[in-house]
Amino acid sequence: MFGKIRDSLRKTREALVEKVSSIFSSTAEADDTTIEALEDALLQADVGVPTIHALLDRLPKEARATGAGLKEALRQRMMGLWPAVPPPEGPPPGPWVHLMVGVNGVGKTTTIGKLAAQRKAKGQKGLLAAGDTFRAAAVEQLEIWAQRAGCEVIRQAEGADPAAVAFDAVQAAAARSLDFVIIDTAGRLQVKHNLMEELAKINRVVGRALPGAPHQVTLVLDATTGQNGLSQARLFTEKVPLTDLVLTKLDGTAKGGIALSVAAELRVPIRYVGVGEKVDDLVPFDPAEYVDGLLA
C-alpha cells in the first residue's frame, strides 16, 4: 500500500509543480508576489479559500523565524490541519454497525464491497444491508461485491422502507453473533429534503435495533467534485453524526487539494482514500504521505 496515495496525487502534484517549483527553488526572500503565486496554485488544486488563508497567513515570517524555508513551513502548516486519527474500527460487543452515506455516483457501493473484503481478510464475519431500495441495479451491484467478499446480503422488495432493511440487518447480525454489518443507502442529492430526512430516520432506527449503533457513519466523497464535495459534507453532518470520510477517485483528479479543506473546515477525519478499482485500492489515509505527495 505504501506510496499509493502519493502516486494517486500525480495529476494534482503536476498542476502545483508547474506553478510553484520556481518559488520553492528560489533563494530569494518570499514576498507578496510569491504568496500570490502560492495562493493561485492552491486554488487550482481546489483548496478552499478559508484553508488557503490558514496556510499562507504570515507564512514568510514563520519561515524566516524558524529557518525552515518556505516549502517546509508550508508543509508544517498543512500537517497541522488534520484532525485526530479516528479510533480503530470495532468490533465492540455485538456487531459493528457501519452506515455508509453519500450522493449518487461517488463510489459508495464499491467502497462497501472493498471494506467488506478487508474485514473478511481479517477473519471477520458479517453481512451487508441493501438499503438502496429505489434502484434494482444498486442491489445487484451490492450482491456482486458481497459474493466476492463472502458475505450475505439482507434485502427487501424494491421500494421497501430502507430503515426497515437496516433494522432487519442489524437484528440478523446480532442474532448470528456476526462481527459486522455494513449498511448501504440510496445516493441522495443533499438538496433533497425528504431523502436527507430519510437518512436521519435510518440512523435512529438502527439505534433502536442495537443500542449504541451505528458505531461508524462514513460519508463517501468523490475527489473529482472538488469544493462541491465540501458543500455536500456540510449538509450531511446536519442529518447524521459523521465519524469519518472516504475520499474516492483521488487518482483521477487534479483537485486533490480538497482533502486539505475537508480536514481544516469540517474537522472530520479521512479514514480511507480510493486510488483505483481493485479491492486493495482502498487504502488507509496517511496525512504525511498526502502532504509529501502534494509538495514533492
C-alpha positions in Angstrom: 0.0 0.0 0.0 2.9 2.3 0.6 3.1 5.1 -1.9 -0.3 4.6 -3.4 -1.6 7.9 -2.0 1.5 9.7 -3.4 1.1 8.1 -6.8 -2.6 9.0 -6.9 -1.8 12.7 -6.4 0.2 12.8 -9.6 -2.3 15.0 -11.5 -2.7 17.4 -8.6 1.1 17.5 -8.0 1.8 18.2 -11.6 -0.7 21.1 -11.5 1.0 22.5 -8.4 4.6 22.0 -9.6 4.0 23.9 -12.8 3.2 27.0 -10.7 5.3 26.7 -7.6 8.5 24.9 -8.5 10.3 28.1 -9.2 9.1 29.5 -5.9 10.4 26.7 -3.8 13.7 26.6 -5.7 14.3 30.3 -5.4 16.7 31.5 -2.8 15.1 35.0 -2.8 13.1 36.1 0.3 9.4 35.4 -0.1 7.3 38.5 -0.8 3.7 39.3 -1.7 4.2 38.1 -5.3 5.4 34.7 -4.0 2.4 34.4 -1.7 0.0 35.3 -4.5 1.6 32.7 -6.7 1.1 30.0 -4.0 -2.5 31.2 -3.4 -3.2 30.8 -7.1 -1.6 27.3 -7.2 -3.6 26.1 -4.2 -6.8 27.5 -5.8 -6.1 25.5 -8.9 -5.7 22.3 -6.8 -9.2 23.1 -5.3 -8.1 24.1 -1.8 -10.8 26.3 -0.4 -10.2 30.0 0.3 -10.5 29.7 4.1 -8.0 26.9 4.1 -5.6 28.8 1.9 -5.7 31.8 4.3 -5.0 29.4 7.2 -2.0 28.0 5.2 -0.5 31.3 3.9 -1.2 33.9 6.5 2.2 35.2 7.8 3.9 32.2 6.3 7.0 34.0 5.1 7.5 35.5 8.6 7.2 32.0 10.1 9.6 30.6 7.5 12.2 33.2 8.4 11.7 32.8 12.1 12.2 29.0 12.0 14.8 29.0 9.3 13.0 26.1 7.7 12.4 27.7 4.3 9.1 28.4 2.7 8.3 24.9 1.4 9.0 23.2 4.8 7.0 25.9 6.6 4.1 25.3 4.2 4.4 21.5 4.8 4.2 22.1 8.6 1.1 24.2 8.2 -0.5 21.5 6.1 0.3 18.8 8.6 -1.3 21.0 11.4 -4.7 20.9 9.6 -5.5 17.2 10.2 -8.0 16.2 13.0 -7.2 13.4 15.4 -6.7 10.0 14.0 -10.0 8.1 14.1 -10.3 5.2 16.5 -9.9 1.6 15.3 -13.0 0.1 13.6 -14.5 -2.3 16.1 -16.0 -4.7 16.6 -17.5 -3.9 20.0 -19.7 -6.4 21.9 -22.1 -7.4 19.2 -21.8 -6.5 15.5 -20.0 -3.3 14.5 -22.7 -1.4 12.6 -21.3 0.8 9.8 -23.6 3.2 8.0 -22.4 4.5 4.6 -23.8 7.7 3.1 -23.2 9.9 0.1 -24.6 11.3 -3.1 -25.1 9.5 -6.4 -22.1 8.3 -8.3 -19.4 8.7 -5.6 -18.5 5.0 -5.5 -20.3 4.2 -2.2 -21.4 0.6 -3.1 -17.9 -0.2 -4.4 -16.4 1.1 -1.3 -18.7 -1.0 0.8 -17.5 -4.1 -1.1 -13.9 -3.2 -0.6 -14.4 -2.6 3.2 -16.3 -6.0 3.5 -13.4 -7.8 1.7 -10.9 -6.2 4.0 -12.8 -7.3 7.1 -13.2 -10.9 5.7 -9.5 -11.0 5.1 -9.0 -10.3 8.8 -11.2 -13.3 9.6 -14.4 -11.4 10.5 -17.9 -12.5 9.5 -20.6 -10.1 8.6 -23.4 -9.1 6.2 -24.4 -6.2 4.0 -27.7 -4.4 4.1 -29.2 -3.3 0.8 -30.7 0.0 2.0 -30.8 1.5 -1.5 -34.3 0.1 -2.3 -35.0 2.5 -5.1 -32.6 1.2 -7.7 -32.6 -2.5 -8.6 -29.2 -2.1 -10.1 -27.8 -0.9 -6.7 -28.9 -4.1 -5.0 -27.4 -6.2 -7.8 -24.1 -4.4 -7.6 -24.0 -4.9 -3.8 -24.7 -8.6 -4.3 -21.8 -8.9 -6.7 -19.5 -7.3 -4.2 -21.0 -9.4 -1.4 -20.2 -12.6 -3.3 -16.6 -11.5 -3.8 -16.3 -10.8 -0.1 -18.2 -14.0 1.0 -21.0 -12.0 2.7 -24.7 -12.4 2.8 -27.0 -9.5 1.7 -30.1 -8.6 3.6 -32.6 -7.1 1.1 -36.3 -6.5 0.7 -38.6 -5.8 -2.2 -37.9 -2.8 -4.5 -39.3 0.3 -2.9 -39.3 -1.1 0.6 -38.6 1.2 3.6 -34.8 1.5 3.8 -34.9 1.9 7.6 -36.7 -1.4 7.8 -34.0 -3.1 5.8 -31.3 -1.6 8.1 -33.3 -2.7 11.2 -33.6 -6.3 9.9 -29.9 -6.5 9.0 -28.7 -5.3 12.4 -31.0 -7.7 14.2 -29.9 -10.6 12.0 -26.2 -9.8 12.6 -26.8 -9.7 16.3 -28.8 -12.9 16.4 -26.0 -14.7 14.5 -23.2 -13.2 16.6 -21.6 -11.7 13.5 -18.7 -9.2 13.7 -20.1 -6.5 11.4 -22.9 -5.2 9.2 -22.4 -2.5 6.6 -25.5 -0.6 5.5 -25.7 0.8 2.0 -28.1 3.8 1.5 -29.5 5.4 -1.6 -27.3 8.0 -3.1 -29.1 11.3 -2.5 -28.6 14.8 -3.5 -28.0 16.9 -0.4 -30.7 19.4 -1.6 -33.5 16.8 -1.5 -35.0 17.4 2.0 -37.1 14.2 2.1 -34.2 12.0 1.3 -32.0 13.6 3.9 -34.7 13.2 6.5 -34.9 9.5 5.5 -31.2 9.2 6.2 -31.8 10.6 9.7 -34.6 8.0 10.2 -32.3 5.2 9.2 -29.8 6.4 11.8 -32.5 6.5 14.5 -34.0 3.1 13.7 -30.6 1.4 13.7 -30.1 2.7 17.2 -33.3 1.0 18.3 -32.2 -2.3 16.7 -29.0 -2.2 18.7 -28.3 0.4 21.4 -25.2 2.5 20.6 -25.5 1.8 16.8 -24.4 2.9 14.3 -20.9 2.8 15.6 -19.5 4.3 12.5 -21.1 6.7 9.9 -18.9 7.2 6.9 -19.5 9.8 4.2 -18.1 8.9 0.8 -16.9 11.9 -1.3 -15.8 12.0 -4.9 -12.5 13.9 -5.0 -13.2 15.0 -8.6 -16.1 17.2 -7.4 -13.7 19.5 -5.5 -15.4 22.2 -3.4 -18.9 20.8 -4.2 -17.9 17.8 -2.1 -17.2 20.1 0.8 -20.7 21.5 0.5 -22.1 18.0 0.4 -20.3 17.1 3.6 -21.5 20.1 5.5 -25.2 19.2 4.8 -24.7 15.5 5.6 -23.3 16.5 9.0 -26.6 18.2 9.8 -28.5 14.9 9.5 -26.2 12.2 10.7 -23.2 12.2 13.1 -20.4 11.6 10.7 -17.4 9.8 12.2 -15.1 9.8 9.2 -14.9 10.1 5.4 -13.7 8.1 2.4 -12.3 10.1 -0.5 -12.7 8.2 -3.8 -11.2 8.8 -7.2 -8.2 10.6 -5.9 -6.2 9.2 -8.7 -8.4 10.7 -11.4 -8.3 14.4 -10.5 -6.1 17.5 -10.3 -8.3 18.7 -7.5 -6.7 16.6 -4.8 -6.3 19.7 -2.6 -9.9 19.2 -1.4 -8.7 16.9 1.3 -7.0 19.9 2.9 -10.2 21.8 3.0 -12.1 18.8 4.4 -9.6 18.5 7.2 -9.5 22.2 8.0 -13.1 23.2 7.7 -15.1 20.1 8.8 -12.7 18.6 11.3 -13.9 15.1 10.3 -11.0 12.6 9.7 -10.4 11.0 6.4 -10.1 7.2 7.1 -9.5 5.8 3.6 -8.9 7.0 0.0 -9.8 5.2 -3.1 -6.9 5.2 -5.6 -8.1 2.6 -8.2 -10.7 0.0 -9.0 -9.1 -3.1 -7.3 -10.1 -4.4 -3.9 -6.8 -3.3 -2.4 -7.0 0.2 -3.9 -8.9 1.4 -0.9 -6.0 2.4 1.4 -5.8 4.0 4.9 -5.3 7.7 4.6 -1.8 8.9 5.7 -1.7 12.7 6.1 2.1 12.8 5.9 2.2 10.8 2.6 -0.6 13.0 1.3 1.2 16.3 2.1 4.5 14.9 0.7 2.7 13.8 -2.4 1.4 17.3 -3.0 4.7 19.1 -2.4 7.2 16.5 -3.8 
